[in-house]
């Protein structure tokens, strides 16, 4: 058993005189310890006011994203054993509104993004939908491709790892492109390539991506960001 040293960013923007700082906490490592387990132990025994996010603790809700030793990860799926020197530096995900300490408001960002890009099924027949027509036949391969992109958990790791997003606040990022690629694949969506061009065909969309693929490097679901960005770029060509 070894002693871990956590260097944790602390700052509560709701407190008038609070200042950003890094505080150190030491903790005895246990078998199979994740960062989520460690943070709970620190909050229970050393820093009861420590703020961080979690819901499912299984890498499904996407709530526990944070920057660990410079890399955006999910705390609930990250073992402390992988940090061999025993020093773990924790910071909140950049690019999001800070709630406090390691907690950021990804929900506010994701909702605004979805509203901006129209991340829902668009149909010309919305006014005449019948309950008997809700289910439609679809080829299994097509359904699997759509489901694959639906696995995005909106954790925000790809946003924080994106160099373009760091320079351009209006850039929709990999999460926005994954969302749009999902609907572009869906035969039930009535939008055309020209419609998607209006959203994506500029420097804040696919043409602003520098293809550094930090998004793909950190995605906890191993989604094919590179493939989807290339797919959307090809779609844009058909709209011209």
GISULKA-V221183 format. One record per helix or strand. SS is the DSSP state (helix for helix, strand for strand). FROM is the first residue (numbers start at 1). TO is the last residue. If there is no record, write none. Layout:
BEGIN
SS|FROM|TO, SS|FROM|TO
END
This chain:
BEGIN
strand|3|10, strand|21|28, strand|34|34, helix|35|45, strand|65|68, strand|71|74, helix|75|77, strand|79|79, helix|80|82, strand|87|91, strand|98|100, strand|103|104, helix|106|117, helix|126|128, helix|140|150, helix|157|160, helix|163|167, helix|173|185, helix|193|200, helix|206|208, helix|214|218, helix|225|239
END
